[in-house]
Amino acid sequence: MTEAFIYDAIRTPRGKGKPGGSLYEVKSVDLVKNLLDAMVERNNLDQSQVEDVILGCGEPVNEQGQNIAKTALVYADWSEKTVGAQMYRYCAAALDACNTVAMKVMSGQEDLGMGGGVESMSRLGMGAGGAAVADAWTAMQSYAINQGVAADLMATVDGTTREDCDRYARMSQQRAGEAMANGYFDKSVVPVKDFNGVTILGQDEFPRPSTTMENLTKLNSSFQMFGDFGHDELLKFKYPEIQNVDHVHTPGNSSGIVDGASLVLIGNEKAGKENNLTPRARIVSCAVTGSEPTIMLAGPAPATEKALAKAGLTIDDIDLFELNEAFAAVVLRYQRIFNIPDEKINVNGGAIALGHPIGATGGMILGTLVDELERRKLKRGVATLCAAGGIGIATVVELV
């Protein structure tokens, strides 16, 4: 089987995902174009050699709809030979886009491509595309609940307390602040500029590194109202042993709503040599898996186990983990299952501090993982996310 290498991984800064955020006036297609231009400039890249660009997107409607990948390529005046595709697998979309490009390379069907994603949560908002499960009958028959309530259910089942979640959130904020102050993201963050070349946003604007436990304990539950609206009662049909759901997640210990885009250049050895590219990491294996869809957020552990099994590795072979911080309880469960110390997971903070641009996050954490493996001179890492409907995804990488 042909090996797939990561040659470059870049992202925009994350902007606050609401009107008034720095990227609110920037269309999603411009976020992508910004990265396409940078990828060419950074690598002296012949665009015509890139066969396909696959982009994840959490709300593929309106100005993010109808294959924004191909639209962005034409808009950026890329070679007409490069095709594009839009992928939708909830929060797993961008990592799955990267994995799909890697699998094309591994199979020998393509030599060089790019994966990643884009999301403007300020301009479209969560739920802009509607949902089949929004139908009340479909939701009842599927035992479908709000994702935040699912996170609270997970915490209740696991015995994870509000204090546990807040302590993890404070650590994420502190780590993100230290990483930014030390320039750990500088290698991969591409400033967003306007058409005159003036920088609109040069670094992530969501982190609050001065966050304290006192600040966090003052915040109210984000999802109690959904529980009161009927979601708590619905989930009891699936989890009759649960008498009351402990609604522990707040805006402070859940992922932030932000805008952003990511792009990862992936190819085989032949393409690298022909384009004078230096491989940074090898994609060893990747996996998607399903888990119980009501609790919904438990997928990272089985996806990691599947990816490790395909690679012939164990959890002890992994030096660093990047797990999307959708909610604090998700990370805490993952750590308990695999006995992962704090020193090996999300070492530069995660989505609680930095934000989670739904369709783009997978590409972002993959790039962050490779950057940090290089900085620490370590060998292997796992990037993984949970996603709605009980989806889990994981990718194992190894430095070259």
SVG drawing of the C-alpha trace seen along z (x, -y; Angstrom):
<svg xmlns="http://www.w3.org/2000/svg" viewBox="-44 -48 57 53">
<polyline fill="none" stroke="black" stroke-width="0.4" points="0.0,0.0 1.2,-3.5 2.1,-5.7 0.3,-9.0 2.3,-11.9 1.2,-15.3 3.3,-17.9 1.7,-21.0 -1.2,-21.9 -2.5,-25.4 -5.5,-27.2 -7.0,-30.6 -7.2,-32.1 -10.5,-31.4 -12.8,-34.4 -15.7,-34.8 -18.7,-33.2 -21.2,-36.0 -21.9,-39.5 -19.1,-41.7 -16.6,-38.9 -13.5,-39.8 -14.5,-37.4 -18.2,-38.2 -17.7,-40.3 -15.6,-37.6 -17.5,-35.1 -16.6,-31.4 -15.4,-31.3 -12.9,-34.0 -11.6,-32.1 -10.9,-29.2 -9.3,-31.3 -7.1,-32.8 -5.7,-29.4 -5.5,-28.3 -3.3,-31.3 -1.1,-30.6 -0.7,-27.0 0.6,-27.9 3.0,-30.6 4.3,-28.5 5.1,-25.5 5.8,-27.1 3.0,-24.7 2.0,-23.9 -1.8,-24.0 -2.4,-21.7 -0.7,-18.9 -3.4,-19.0 -6.0,-16.6 -8.8,-17.1 -9.7,-19.3 -12.3,-18.0 -13.7,-20.3 -15.9,-19.6 -18.7,-21.9 -21.2,-21.8 -23.9,-23.9 -23.6,-23.3 -26.3,-25.8 -26.7,-29.3 -23.2,-30.9 -21.6,-27.7 -23.7,-25.4 -23.4,-23.7 -19.8,-22.5 -17.9,-25.4 -14.7,-23.5 -14.9,-23.8 -16.4,-27.3 -13.4,-28.4 -10.9,-26.9 -12.5,-28.7 -12.7,-31.9 -9.0,-31.6 -8.1,-31.1 -6.7,-27.6 -6.0,-25.2 -9.2,-23.9 -7.7,-20.4 -8.3,-20.5 -11.7,-19.3 -13.5,-19.8 -16.0,-18.1 -17.9,-19.1 -18.2,-16.6 -20.8,-16.5 -20.2,-14.3 -21.2,-16.7 -18.1,-17.6 -16.1,-14.8 -16.2,-16.4 -12.8,-18.0 -10.9,-15.1 -12.9,-12.7 -12.0,-14.9 -8.3,-14.6 -8.7,-10.8 -10.5,-10.5 -7.7,-12.2 -5.2,-10.0 -7.1,-6.9 -7.2,-7.9 -3.4,-8.4 -2.9,-5.0 -5.0,-3.2 -2.9,-4.6 -5.8,-6.4 -4.4,-9.9 -1.0,-11.3 -1.7,-14.7 -4.7,-16.3 -6.0,-18.4 -8.5,-18.0 -9.8,-20.4 -13.0,-22.4 -14.6,-25.7 -17.3,-27.2 -18.7,-30.6 -20.8,-30.2 -21.3,-34.0 -22.8,-34.4 -25.0,-31.2 -25.4,-30.1 -25.9,-26.5 -28.9,-24.7 -29.0,-26.9 -29.4,-23.9 -32.3,-22.4 -32.4,-18.7 -34.4,-15.6 -34.3,-14.8 -35.9,-18.2 -39.2,-16.5 -40.8,-15.7 -41.9,-12.2 -38.5,-11.3 -36.8,-12.6 -39.0,-10.6 -38.6,-7.4 -34.8,-7.9 -34.5,-9.0 -32.8,-12.1 -31.9,-14.7 -30.0,-18.0 -26.2,-17.4 -25.5,-19.4 -28.1,-17.3 -26.2,-14.2 -23.0,-15.6 -24.8,-16.1 -26.1,-12.6 -22.6,-11.3 -21.4,-13.2 -24.2,-11.8 -23.6,-8.2 -19.8,-8.6 -20.1,-10.5 -18.4,-13.5 -19.1,-16.6 -19.5,-20.2 -16.2,-20.9 -14.5,-18.2 -15.6,-19.9 -14.8,-23.4 -11.3,-22.4 -10.7,-20.8 -12.0,-24.0 -9.6,-26.2 -6.7,-24.0 -7.7,-24.3 -7.8,-28.1 -4.5,-28.3 -2.8,-26.0 -4.2,-27.9 -3.0,-31.2 0.5,-29.8 0.7,-28.3 -0.3,-31.6 2.1,-33.6 4.9,-31.2 4.1,-31.2 3.3,-27.5 0.5,-28.1 2.5,-30.6 3.8,-27.9 0.4,-27.0 -1.9,-30.0 -2.4,-32.1 -3.7,-35.6 -7.0,-36.5 -6.5,-39.5 -8.8,-41.7 -8.4,-42.3 -6.0,-45.1 -3.7,-42.8 -4.7,-44.4 -4.8,-41.9 -8.4,-41.4 -7.4,-38.8 -4.0,-37.5 -4.5,-35.2 -7.3,-33.4 -9.6,-35.8 -11.8,-33.4 -9.4,-32.3 -9.7,-33.7 -6.5,-32.6 -7.3,-34.6 -10.3,-32.4 -10.5,-31.3 -12.5,-28.6 -14.5,-31.4 -15.5,-32.8 -16.5,-29.3 -18.6,-28.5 -20.8,-31.6 -22.0,-30.4 -25.4,-28.8 -26.1,-25.5 -26.4,-25.8 -28.8,-22.9 -31.1,-22.7 -33.8,-24.4 -33.7,-21.6 -33.9,-19.0 -36.9,-20.8 -38.5,-21.0 -38.7,-17.2 -35.3,-15.9 -34.6,-14.6 -37.8,-12.6 -37.1,-11.3 -33.7,-10.0 -35.1,-8.1 -36.7,-5.7 -33.2,-4.8 -31.5,-5.1 -34.2,-4.1 -31.6,-3.9 -31.1,-7.7 -33.5,-9.4 -32.2,-12.9 -29.7,-14.4 -27.0,-16.5 -26.7,-19.5 -23.0,-20.3 -22.1,-21.9 -22.0,-25.7 -20.6,-28.2 -17.4,-27.9 -16.8,-24.2 -18.2,-23.6 -16.7,-24.3 -16.8,-27.8 -18.7,-29.1 -16.2,-30.4 -15.4,-31.0 -12.5,-29.5 -11.0,-27.2 -8.3,-24.5 -6.4,-22.9 -4.0,-19.9 -1.8,-19.0 -1.5,-15.2 0.3,-13.1 2.5,-10.2 6.3,-10.2 6.3,-10.6 4.2,-13.7 6.4,-15.1 9.6,-14.7 8.1,-16.1 6.9,-19.2 9.9,-19.6 7.8,-19.0 9.3,-17.8 7.1,-15.2 6.3,-16.1 4.3,-13.1 2.8,-9.9 -0.8,-9.0 -0.6,-5.5 -4.3,-4.6 -7.7,-6.1 -11.1,-4.9 -14.7,-5.9 -17.2,-4.1 -20.6,-4.4 -21.7,-4.3 -25.0,-4.6 -26.7,-7.6 -28.6,-9.0 -25.5,-9.6 -24.0,-10.3 -20.5,-11.6 -18.8,-8.4 -17.3,-7.7 -13.7,-8.8 -12.7,-5.8 -13.9,-3.0 -12.7,-5.0 -9.2,-5.2 -9.2,-1.5 -10.2,-0.7 -7.5,-3.0 -4.8,-1.6 -5.8,2.0 -5.5,1.3 -2.0,-0.2 -0.9,2.7 -0.4,0.3 -1.5,-0.1 -2.5,-3.2 1.0,-3.1 2.6,-3.7 0.9,-7.1 2.8,-10.1 0.2,-12.9 -3.6,-13.0 -5.7,-15.8 -9.4,-15.2 -11.8,-17.9 -13.2,-19.4 -16.8,-19.4 -17.6,-19.2 -15.4,-18.7 -17.1,-15.4 -16.1,-13.9 -12.4,-14.4 -12.6,-13.3 -14.3,-10.0 -11.7,-9.4 -8.9,-10.0 -10.4,-7.5 -11.0,-4.8 -7.4,-4.9 -5.7,-6.1 -4.2,-9.1 -2.5,-11.7 -3.2,-15.4 0.4,-15.8 -0.4,-13.9 -3.8,-15.3 -4.7,-18.7 -1.5,-20.1 -2.0,-23.4 -5.7,-23.7 -8.6,-22.8 -12.1,-23.9 -13.2,-25.0 -10.6,-27.7 -10.0,-28.1 -13.5,-27.4 -14.9,-24.7 -15.7,-25.8 -17.8,-22.7 -16.8,-21.8 -13.1,-22.9 -12.0,-21.6 -10.8,-18.2 -8.2,-19.7 -7.2,-22.2 -6.5,-19.5 -4.6,-17.4 -2.3,-20.3 -1.9,-21.2 -1.0,-17.5 1.8,-17.4 3.1,-20.8 3.4,-19.7 4.9,-16.3 7.6,-18.2 8.2,-20.8 8.5,-18.1 10.5,-15.7 8.0,-12.9 6.9,-10.2 3.2,-9.3 -0.1,-11.0 -3.9,-10.5 -6.4,-13.1 -10.0,-12.3 -13.5,-13.8 -17.0,-12.9 -19.9,-13.8 -23.7,-13.9 -25.5,-10.6 -22.9,-8.6 -20.1,-9.0 -16.5,-8.7 -13.4,-9.4 -9.7,-9.0 -6.4,-9.3 -3.0,-8.0 0.0,-9.9 3.7,-9.3 6.5,-11.9 8.8,-11.2"/>
</svg>
